[in-house]
Amino acid sequence: MPLNADAPIDRAWIEAHIPHRGRMCLIDEVLEWNAERIRCASGGHLAPDHPLRAHGRLGIACGVEIAAQAMAVHGALLTGRDGTRPSSGLLASVRGVRMHVPSLDDVQSPLICDAVRMAGDAGTAIYQFELLAADEPLLSGRAAVVLDAAAG
């Protein structure tokens, strides 16, 4: 299925449709998406006041949060772009995580997150994700997401 390119999805739309706001919203824009996958860009990883920075460093494992937010944006897009807010989800587990660099501090290029919904139903989703910079892999893995976590 081709990826959707009908209108840009910017940070303002993203902040209105996922639980994260301000500096904690780590996705800057959606580059492409369809029912099975999403590709997002993130550029705040070099900011000295990044909210996930600890001891002056932004470890590669923080890329999992970028991927989780990309999945949340995908869920919001699947719910509809009509302004309604989807119910909150919960990252239940991550598996098979591969870290190819020690931190995001030295990555000068924008981060690109690809997430593919591999399986799921109305209550859960399993995604395969990859975080890249300049086409070089930084982090990859699988994630299980519980949708409508507030209902449980």
C-alpha positions in Angstrom: 0.0 0.0 0.0 1.5 3.4 -0.9 2.3 5.8 1.8 0.1 8.8 2.4 1.5 12.2 1.2 -1.7 14.3 1.0 -0.8 16.9 3.6 2.1 17.4 5.9 1.5 16.4 9.5 3.4 18.9 11.7 4.3 19.1 15.3 1.2 21.1 16.2 -1.1 18.3 14.9 1.1 15.7 16.7 1.0 17.5 20.1 -2.8 17.8 19.7 -3.2 14.0 19.2 -0.7 12.3 21.5 -0.2 12.7 25.3 3.2 14.3 25.0 3.5 18.1 24.9 6.3 20.7 24.7 9.8 19.4 24.9 8.6 15.9 25.8 7.0 15.6 22.3 9.9 14.1 20.5 8.4 13.8 17.0 8.7 16.9 14.8 6.8 15.7 11.7 5.3 12.8 9.9 7.1 12.2 6.6 4.9 9.4 5.3 2.3 7.0 6.6 -0.3 4.4 5.6 -2.4 1.8 7.5 0.6 -0.4 8.1 3.5 2.0 8.7 4.7 5.4 9.6 7.9 7.4 9.0 8.6 10.3 11.3 11.4 12.8 11.8 12.9 14.0 15.1 15.5 16.7 15.5 15.7 17.7 19.2 18.2 15.0 20.2 21.1 17.5 20.1 19.4 20.1 22.4 21.4 20.4 25.7 18.1 20.6 27.6 16.6 17.5 26.0 14.1 16.0 28.6 15.6 12.5 28.5 19.2 13.7 28.8 21.0 12.4 32.0 24.4 13.3 33.2 24.9 15.4 30.0 24.3 12.4 27.7 21.3 11.2 25.6 21.7 7.4 25.6 20.7 5.3 22.6 18.0 3.6 24.7 16.1 6.9 24.7 15.4 6.1 21.0 12.8 3.6 22.2 10.8 6.6 23.4 11.0 8.2 20.0 9.8 5.0 18.4 7.0 4.7 21.0 5.8 8.2 20.1 5.9 7.4 16.4 3.6 4.5 17.2 1.3 6.7 19.1 1.1 9.2 16.2 0.4 6.2 13.9 -2.5 5.2 16.2 -3.8 8.7 16.2 -3.7 8.8 12.4 -5.5 5.5 12.2 -8.2 6.8 14.5 -8.8 9.7 12.1 -7.5 13.2 11.4 -10.8 14.8 12.4 -9.5 16.4 15.6 -10.8 13.7 17.9 -8.2 12.6 20.5 -7.6 8.8 20.6 -7.5 7.0 23.9 -4.1 6.7 25.5 -2.0 3.6 24.9 0.7 1.9 26.9 4.1 0.6 25.8 3.8 -3.0 27.2 7.1 -4.4 26.1 10.1 -4.1 23.8 12.0 -7.1 22.5 14.9 -7.9 20.2 16.3 -4.4 20.7 19.6 -3.8 18.8 21.7 -0.7 19.6 24.2 0.2 17.0 25.6 3.3 18.6 26.2 4.2 22.3 24.3 7.5 22.3 22.4 10.0 20.2 24.7 12.9 21.2 27.1 12.5 18.4 24.4 12.0 15.7 24.4 15.2 13.7 21.6 14.3 11.2 17.9 14.4 12.0 16.6 11.1 13.4 14.2 9.1 11.2 11.9 6.5 12.8 10.2 3.8 10.8 7.6 1.8 12.5 5.6 -1.0 10.9 2.5 -2.5 12.5 3.0 -6.2 12.2 -0.1 -7.4 14.0 -2.9 -6.2 16.2 -6.5 -5.8 16.9 -8.7 -3.2 18.6 -6.9 -3.6 21.9 -3.2 -4.3 21.0 -0.6 -3.7 18.4 2.8 -5.1 17.7 5.3 -2.9 15.8 8.7 -3.4 14.3 10.7 -0.2 14.6 14.0 1.2 13.4 15.7 4.5 14.2 18.1 5.8 11.5 20.2 8.9 10.8 21.5 9.5 7.3 20.3 6.0 6.3 22.5 4.4 9.0 20.7 2.2 11.6 21.0 3.4 15.2 18.4 1.3 17.0 15.8 -1.4 16.1 13.4 -3.8 17.8 9.8 -4.8 18.3 7.2 -3.3 20.6 3.9 -4.4 22.0 1.4 -1.7 22.7 -1.8 -1.9 24.7 -4.4 0.5 23.2 -7.0 2.3 25.2 -5.0 1.7 28.4 -7.3 3.9 30.4 -10.2 1.4 29.8 -8.3 -1.4 31.6 
